[in-house]
Amino acid sequence: MLSSLRLYHYQIPLTPPLAVARQRIAERQGLVLQASSRTAAGAVKRAWVEIAPLSGTDIQGRPLTGFSPESLNEVTNYLRLLLPTLLRQPLASLSLAAQGCELASAAYGLSLLHARLSGACDQRPARTQPTAAMPIPLIYLNPGEDPRQAAARIRTLPAGITRVKLKVAQTHAATELKLLHEVLAIRPELKLRLDANQGWDLEQAIAFGACLPKSAIEYIEEPCRTLAENIAFHRALGLGYALDESLHQAGFSLAPHPGLVALCIKPMLFGELGLLREFIGRAHAMGLRCILGSSLEASLGIAAIAALASRLTPDEAPGIDTLDAFAQDLLVSSGKAECLGREQLALLAEAGPC
């Protein structure tokens, strides 16, 4: 039975601003939902989850596009109304609420909270390859940054890292190609995942791809704006591509396509965990790789994705290297355990006794 629920808001500065496709954000806002449950024997279990739709405005005041359709205010208002109805209800009410929720970030958070309180997250994760346990490092150019300076971050990576992700289609092609070659000059054994965030038309994608050292490229994520262009890009150059933003566009249907090698899945944008598991199962049956990634969550949300990846995609390293810019952590260490940091949290709503 759910004995108490708390909803908190956080707002954390980002230095430097983080890339959201071709835009930048200077702060990250979101929610933390905390719940306690009591068993028939009187034992109490507590859990918390981060719920952070990737929406809002960038550093120039423009709306973020192509990610969460729901706003933080919509999610906040929904959860404020929901919490009192969950109090003293069985744990299954969290799962039922998630299944009936049309706000992807809230559905994800509610289903994850149910999994944690019910013990589903306590199950031993599937066997994971050692290299798959290491998140994929993310390299991108900050505004005005020299490619050699950005590439120098490669020098600090552990020797066991075999892949990195580079953001492209954000600035001049010549500058990004210089970054790519600087990275390979430092660590020539690396395999590169490029992420264009649908930033090119077909002609631009082919022009960029023709300059790449193909043997070093694992795939390019969303090179073009349409699936038809991505297929044409593959047929022109033989390079594989992955889908990310396309997964959330109206009319998307999971199917094998020429050149499609992987799906980059952001759980916060996808929604309820049961649907996520089913989607990954169907993709694997088609021979597609599935890679879980962040929606620029704070540390609590990043830890959740890492744990999910160990269970749902144990042979794939998650894309969660986005925390360096955060000024504070939501998940902190206390002795040997991890707990919820409270300095940056503001209570929005509560149900039940403390």
Secondary structure, DSSP 8 states (H G I E B T S, - for coil): -EEEEEEEEEEEEEEEEEEETTEEEEEEEEEEEEEEEE-TT--EEEEEEEE--S-SB-TTS-B--SS-SS-HHHHHHHHHHHHHHHTT--THHHHHHHHT---HHHHHHHHHHHHHHHTGGGS------GGGGS---EE---TT--HHHHHGGGGGS-TT--EEEEE-SSS-HHHHHHHHHHHHHH-TT-EEEEE-TT-B-HHHHHHHHTTS-GGGEEEEES-BSSHHHHHHHHHHH---EEESGGGGSTT------TTEEEEEE-HHHH--HHHHHHHHHHHHHTT-EEEEB-SS--HHHHHHHHHHHHHHSTTS--B----TTBSS-SEEEETTEEEE--TTEEEEEEES--
